[in-house]
Amino acid sequence: MRHFGHIAPAVRDGLFFREPCSFDADAPPRILAAALGATLYSPATRPTLADDVIKQAARGVVSMVLCLEDSIDDSEVAGAEENLVGQFAELDARGGELPLLFIRVREPHQITDLVRRLGDSVRLLSGFVLPKFTQERGVPFMEALTKAESAGGRRLFAMPVLESPELLHLETRREVLQEIAATVGSYRDRVLALRLGVTDFCSAYGLRRAPDMTAYDVRIVGDVIADVVNVLGRADGTGFTITGPVWEYFRLQERMFKPQLRRSPFLEGRAEELRTALIEHDLDGLLREIELDRANGLLGKTCIHPSHVAPVHALSVVSHEEFSDAQDILRPESGGGGVLRSAYTNKMNEVKPHRAWAERTLQRAEVFGVAREDVGFVELLAASLAE
């Protein structure tokens, strides 16, 4: 699979200075963690789950979470597990390219039980999402994952969700973060990424952000995100990929948006009309939050609606200017430090302070590609949705 692989090769060639790399579920963890992109969640109760997965893969989705936790009622869990086993068997029988598939469980015993019940179709599974992760809850989850990996003969990753009240509350946050860091550090090879449960954070205080506000505008949430990145997102080799929080609003309907794309193809230079349409259809808040995610050290995003996927991926592409700066900073002859004038002559690049940023930028460039010099977000989004 590859990001933007659903776009025709000739169109991709016009968009990318350097195209995204190809990868599969057996790729190195550093590639998979960076490539998660917009991770689309779906309730495990859906009777057409196999069809949904195949459909979303054809539209550019690279990672999906099939949820047995908060998205379904407590009384539906047993039926949802049975449905998952059947849908995995159907996907296995049908073959074809699939996204990275993860199952969000409620309790540790579900991990070993589901791997056993999946049988041969476990080869389609990339791992499990672990809710309300703390040291106390996390160790049993990770032990169950280790056992399931051995029993299933398949590499399985964990994606812990940081969303517990103890992490939110000021008096316990520091201790809980340190405990979580120790736990995930002990299982580093199995932790693909850490996810943020911002909806649960807001719930603890009876809050809900409006569609014109980002998670960072809710100060208590923004403070937690900053502390999580501070402890768990460091660029010194101890950090993990941390993904952006979910965007809850999806009034945008693609059937309303696509006619505007047909009237405004990006090659005709009508990008401003398309940009205005994006804002009018309630994507302005999402776009601002994605930009703030990246500015605060997060990569990828939890998504609950397919209309969010293309914007997340379009904004994840590395611009030609970013790529140029990163390459200049990392040139062997720049290893001794110093300050360089950027090739775009609009900024200074300090070799030592900007090195970690440059390394992360080139990692993102590998999986999301580098846009051509005259191609921006709007052109990438239009091409993605026009397919």
Phi, psi and omega per residue, in radians:
M1 nan 2.886 3.063
R2 -2.770 2.632 3.058
H3 -1.165 2.428 -3.099
F4 1.151 0.304 3.110
G5 -1.201 -0.289 3.124
H6 -1.406 -0.117 3.120
I7 -1.570 2.471 -3.129
A8 -0.993 2.457 -3.106
P9 -0.924 -0.688 -3.119
A10 -1.151 -0.620 3.105
V11 -1.235 -0.756 3.094
R12 -1.002 -0.714 -3.111
D13 -1.068 -0.579 3.117
G14 -1.362 -0.287 -3.092
L15 -1.680 -0.600 -2.917
F16 -1.927 2.294 2.926
F17 -1.276 -0.676 3.039
R18 -2.421 2.079 -3.045
E19 -1.298 2.715 3.059
P20 -1.051 2.605 3.128
C21 -1.337 2.807 3.000
S22 -1.572 2.579 3.113
F23 -2.715 2.917 3.048
D24 -2.376 -3.091 -3.049
A25 -1.145 -0.255 3.131
D26 -1.709 0.191 3.141
A27 -1.183 2.834 3.104
P28 -1.006 2.575 -3.120
P29 -0.950 -0.637 -3.106
R30 -1.111 -0.586 3.094
I31 -1.240 -0.836 -3.093
L32 -1.105 -0.720 -3.124
A33 -1.084 -0.735 3.135
A34 -1.268 -0.495 -3.015
A35 -1.558 -0.067 -3.091
L36 -0.921 -0.735 3.095
G37 1.078 -2.395 3.109
A38 -1.433 1.803 -3.114
T39 -1.510 1.946 -3.028
L40 -1.550 2.167 3.117
Y41 -1.605 2.512 3.087
S42 -2.507 2.372 3.087
P43 -1.060 2.408 -3.116
A44 -1.278 -0.070 3.137
T45 -1.446 -0.188 -3.022
R46 -1.120 2.188 -3.108
P47 -1.220 -0.346 -3.139
T48 -1.850 0.558 -3.021
L49 -1.038 -0.740 3.136
A50 -1.074 -0.767 3.093
D51 -1.097 -0.710 -3.141
D52 -1.077 -0.773 -3.116
V53 -1.083 -0.798 -3.129
I54 -1.130 -0.719 3.131
K55 -1.098 -0.792 -3.110
Q56 -1.203 -0.602 3.073
A57 -1.061 -0.698 -3.134
A58 -1.211 -0.285 -3.123
R59 -1.810 0.159 3.017
G60 1.828 0.066 3.100
V61 -1.312 2.311 -3.073
V62 -1.910 -0.402 3.116
S63 -2.468 2.442 3.127
M64 -2.375 2.596 3.031
V65 -2.065 2.168 3.101
L66 -1.722 2.015 -2.807
C67 -1.764 2.216 3.032
L68 -1.873 0.119 -3.035
E69 -1.862 -2.039 -2.934
D70 -1.114 -0.359 -3.078
S71 -1.358 -0.134 3.135
I72 -2.239 2.762 3.119
D73 -1.266 2.639 -3.138
D74 -0.963 -0.615 -3.091
S75 -1.284 -0.167 -3.054
E76 -1.712 -0.039 -2.973
V77 -1.073 -0.864 -3.098
A78 -1.047 -0.779 3.121
G79 -1.147 -0.625 3.123
A80 -1.175 -0.669 3.088
E81 -1.093 -0.788 3.127
E82 -1.086 -0.707 3.121
N83 -1.101 -0.739 3.122
L84 -1.012 -0.815 -3.117
V85 -1.046 -0.765 3.128
G86 -1.167 -0.699 -3.117
Q87 -1.221 -0.629 3.063
F88 -1.120 -0.718 3.111
A89 -1.084 -0.694 3.119
E90 -1.158 -0.757 3.101
L91 -1.060 -0.701 -3.134
D92 -1.123 -0.703 -3.123
A93 -1.218 -0.595 -3.080
R94 -1.400 -0.469 3.117
G95 1.214 -2.908 3.140
G96 1.626 3.029 -3.092
E97 -1.398 2.274 -3.117
L98 -2.152 2.769 3.014
P99 -1.218 2.982 2.915
L100 -1.147 2.182 -3.053
L101 -1.935 2.270 3.106
F102 -2.219 2.632 3.065
I103 -1.976 2.251 3.060
R104 -1.618 2.033 -3.080
V105 -1.789 3.033 3.069
R106 -1.807 -0.725 -3.038
E107 -2.302 2.714 -3.089
P108 -1.017 -0.664 -3.067
H109 -1.090 -0.404 3.127
Q110 -1.149 -0.503 -3.100
I111 -1.112 -0.956 -3.115
T112 -1.176 -0.643 -3.126
D113 -1.150 -0.766 -3.110
L114 -1.210 -0.691 3.100
V115 -1.061 -0.707 3.095
R116 -1.107 -0.785 -3.072
R117 -1.276 -0.478 3.136
L118 -1.208 -0.463 3.115
G119 1.050 -2.354 -3.081
D120 -1.119 -0.470 -3.088
S121 -1.271 -0.035 3.059
V122 -1.077 -0.335 3.116
R123 -1.118 -0.292 3.100
L124 -1.492 -0.138 -3.031
L125 -1.673 2.286 3.108
S126 -1.695 -0.316 3.115
G127 2.777 -2.841 -3.038
F128 -2.283 2.558 3.017
V129 -1.742 2.241 -2.972
L130 -1.933 1.920 -3.010
P131 -1.367 2.721 2.999
K132 0.836 0.897 -2.983
F133 -1.337 2.143 2.946
T134 -2.353 3.102 3.086
Q135 -1.079 -0.768 -3.095
E136 -1.091 -0.776 3.135
R137 -1.440 -0.517 -2.990
G138 -1.284 -0.672 -3.106
V139 -1.052 -0.833 3.089
P140 -1.051 -0.645 3.085
F141 -1.077 -0.836 -3.088
M142 -1.179 -0.632 3.076
E143 -1.131 -0.718 3.096
A144 -1.118 -0.680 3.116
L145 -1.104 -0.730 3.123
T146 -1.064 -0.786 3.115
K147 -1.114 -0.752 -3.120
A148 -1.142 -0.657 3.125
E149 -1.098 -0.736 3.128
S150 -1.170 -0.761 -3.104
A151 -1.208 -0.641 -3.086
G152 -1.511 -0.222 -3.122
G153 1.118 0.541 -3.042
R154 -2.417 2.309 3.060
R155 -1.110 2.209 -3.121
L156 -2.221 2.342 3.137
F157 -1.801 2.739 3.022
A158 -1.906 2.484 2.947
M159 -2.203 1.573 3.107
P160 -1.128 2.505 3.068
V161 -1.848 2.144 3.134
L162 -1.624 1.833 -3.012
E163 -2.697 0.138 -3.052
S164 -1.345 2.627 3.095
P165 -1.025 -0.570 -3.139
E166 -1.084 -0.526 3.101
L167 -1.316 -0.529 -3.120
L168 -1.363 -0.724 -3.046
H169 -1.191 2.309 -3.030
L170 -1.050 -0.689 -3.032
E171 -1.246 -0.307 -3.129
T172 -2.026 -0.117 -2.978
R173 -1.075 -0.839 -3.071
R174 -1.037 -0.826 -3.118
E175 -1.125 -0.768 -3.120
V176 -1.113 -0.745 3.115
L177 -1.069 -0.736 3.118
Q178 -1.124 -0.681 3.111
E179 -1.170 -0.734 3.106
I180 -1.105 -0.741 3.124
A181 -1.040 -0.729 3.123
A182 -1.150 -0.688 -3.105
T183 -1.183 -0.913 -3.113
V184 -1.195 -0.505 3.077
G185 -1.130 -0.577 3.121
S186 -1.233 -0.402 -3.122
Y187 -2.083 0.601 -2.996
R188 -0.913 -0.720 -3.076
D189 -1.150 -0.332 -3.087
R190 -1.816 -0.152 -3.123
V191 -1.654 1.906 -3.090
L192 -1.382 -0.754 -3.121
A193 -2.831 2.799 3.043
L194 -1.881 2.383 -3.116
R195 -1.984 2.633 -3.095
L196 -1.871 2.223 3.124
G197 -1.701 1.283 -3.042
V198 -1.176 -0.535 3.100
T199 -1.072 -0.715 3.087
D200 -1.173 -0.649 3.076
F201 -1.022 -0.837 3.141
C202 -1.108 -0.674 -3.103
S203 -1.041 -0.610 -3.099
A204 -1.102 -0.350 3.133
Y205 -2.113 0.220 3.124
G206 1.152 0.604 -3.079
L207 -1.889 2.724 2.981
R208 -2.706 2.153 -3.095
R209 -1.307 2.541 3.124
A210 -1.367 2.855 -3.083
P211 -1.139 -0.280 3.096
D212 -1.720 0.217 3.132
M213 -2.130 2.561 3.073
T214 -1.684 2.972 3.075
A215 -1.047 -0.510 -3.084
Y216 -1.320 -0.311 3.067
D217 -1.334 -0.361 3.058
V218 -1.519 1.747 -2.885
R219 -1.004 -0.699 -3.094
I220 -1.136 -0.584 3.091
V221 -1.301 -0.776 3.120
G222 -1.024 -0.643 3.119
D223 -1.132 -0.703 3.130
V224 -1.151 -0.768 3.126
I225 -1.014 -0.775 3.140
A226 -1.058 -0.727 -3.128
D227 -1.219 -0.641 3.095
V228 -1.095 -0.797 3.115
V229 -1.127 -0.679 -3.133
N230 -0.996 -0.760 -3.052
V231 -1.584 -0.660 -2.944
L232 -1.971 -0.043 -3.089
G233 -2.063 0.405 -3.077
R234 -1.189 2.628 -3.092
A235 -1.676 0.391 -3.099
D236 -1.756 0.247 -3.129
G237 1.692 -0.204 3.125
T238 -1.652 -0.220 -3.015
G239 -1.474 2.974 3.131
F240 -2.180 2.802 2.942
T241 -1.180 2.235 3.095
I242 -2.054 2.220 -3.052
T243 -1.661 2.722 -3.090
G244 -1.279 2.726 -3.100
P245 -1.260 2.869 -3.122
V246 -1.207 2.543 2.978
W247 -1.802 2.151 -2.914
E248 -1.511 -0.266 -2.936
Y249 -1.794 2.430 -3.136
F250 -2.603 0.863 3.079
R251 -1.196 -0.401 3.061
L252 -1.057 2.194 3.053
Q253 -1.917 2.231 -3.057
E254 -1.103 -0.521 3.138
R255 -1.172 -0.421 3.071
M256 -1.395 -0.553 -3.000
F257 -1.469 -0.643 -3.041
K258 -1.083 -0.666 3.070
P259 -1.019 -0.626 3.096
Q260 -1.141 -0.601 3.089
L261 -1.135 -0.674 -3.127
R262 -1.192 -0.565 3.106
R263 -1.390 -0.314 -3.046
S264 -2.243 1.005 3.129
P265 -1.066 2.465 -2.997
F266 -1.122 -0.416 -3.125
L267 -1.263 -0.204 -3.134
E268 -1.646 0.105 3.023
G269 1.275 0.510 -3.113
R270 -1.929 0.732 -3.072
A271 -1.129 -0.584 -3.091
E272 -1.147 -0.630 3.089
E273 -1.106 -0.728 3.134
L274 -1.171 -0.701 3.126
R275 -1.073 -0.715 3.099
T276 -1.118 -0.692 3.126
A277 -1.096 -0.662 3.113
L278 -1.048 -0.810 -3.109
I279 -1.157 -0.726 -3.127
E280 -1.100 -0.489 -3.092
H281 -1.730 0.505 2.949
D282 1.216 0.363 3.065
L283 -1.617 -0.106 -3.087
D284 -1.048 -0.782 3.122
G285 -1.085 -0.745 3.117
L286 -1.078 -0.780 -3.112
L287 -1.107 -0.724 3.118
R288 -1.134 -0.678 -3.128
E289 -1.186 -0.664 3.102
I290 -1.072 -0.757 3.115
E291 -1.095 -0.711 3.123
L292 -1.213 -0.589 3.046
D293 -0.954 -0.896 -3.078
R294 -1.177 -0.682 3.127
A295 -1.104 -0.448 -3.121
N296 -1.766 0.231 3.002
G297 1.607 0.218 3.141
L298 -1.742 2.661 -3.119
L299 -2.421 2.269 -3.070
G300 1.462 3.094 -3.087
K301 -2.807 2.521 3.001
T302 -1.346 2.281 -3.106
C303 -2.240 2.441 3.107
I304 -1.997 0.072 3.129
H305 -2.522 2.391 -3.092
P306 -1.020 -0.473 -3.112
S307 -1.174 -0.234 3.131
H308 -1.501 -0.303 -2.983
V309 -1.160 -0.888 -3.081
A310 -1.060 -0.764 3.089
P311 -1.063 -0.721 3.126
V312 -1.050 -0.801 -3.105
H313 -1.217 -0.679 -3.135
A314 -1.116 -0.656 3.132
L315 -1.400 -0.136 3.100
S316 -1.548 -0.278 3.112
V317 -1.138 2.415 3.130
V318 -1.395 2.265 3.104
S319 -1.243 2.774 3.119
H320 -1.060 -0.628 3.132
E321 -1.166 -0.778 3.090
E322 -1.034 -0.770 -3.116
F323 -1.098 -0.751 3.127
S324 -1.068 -0.789 3.128
D325 -1.094 -0.796 -3.104
A326 -1.085 -0.743 3.125
Q327 -1.101 -0.733 3.141
D328 -1.089 -0.736 -3.107
I329 -1.119 -0.628 -3.024
L330 -1.671 0.097 3.106
R331 -1.071 2.448 -3.128
P332 -0.921 -0.669 -3.087
E333 -1.243 -0.174 3.114
S334 -1.651 0.067 -3.014
G335 -1.069 -0.410 -3.109
G336 -1.422 -0.083 3.133
G337 1.826 -2.791 -3.123
G338 1.767 -3.112 -3.121
V339 -2.113 2.335 -3.135
L340 -2.079 2.497 2.981
R341 -1.401 2.312 -3.097
S342 -1.132 2.674 3.119
A343 -1.073 -0.442 3.100
Y344 -1.476 -0.019 3.079
T345 0.939 0.592 -3.119
N346 -2.195 0.127 -3.115
K347 -2.873 2.921 3.003
M348 -1.791 2.505 3.032
N349 -1.981 1.946 3.086
E350 -1.566 2.080 -2.951
V351 -1.036 -0.880 -3.075
K352 -1.282 -0.877 -3.128
P353 -1.142 -0.518 -3.065
H354 -1.662 0.027 -3.054
R355 -1.089 -0.815 -3.123
A356 -1.091 -0.689 3.074
W357 -1.073 -0.754 -3.118
A358 -1.108 -0.728 3.127
E359 -1.104 -0.745 3.110
R360 -1.165 -0.634 3.133
T361 -1.137 -0.745 3.121
L362 -1.207 -0.525 3.048
Q363 -1.160 -0.730 3.079
R364 -1.152 -0.666 3.122
A365 -1.081 -0.614 -3.123
E366 -1.078 -0.724 -3.033
V367 -1.677 -0.471 -3.129
F368 -1.888 -0.166 3.094
G369 1.512 3.020 3.124
V370 -2.112 2.200 -3.131
A371 -1.265 2.656 3.009
R372 -1.120 2.834 -3.001
E373 -1.034 -0.583 -3.076
D374 -1.775 0.257 -3.102
V375 -1.958 2.312 3.129
G376 -2.196 -2.940 -3.081
F377 -0.973 -0.791 -3.045
V378 -1.092 -0.747 3.138
E379 -1.133 -0.705 3.120
L380 -1.142 -0.738 3.135
L381 -1.152 -0.792 -3.127
A382 -1.041 -0.749 3.139
A383 -1.150 -0.659 -3.124
S384 -1.145 -0.758 -3.062
L385 -1.436 -0.346 -3.109
A386 -1.341 -0.267 -3.106
E387 -1.281 nan nan
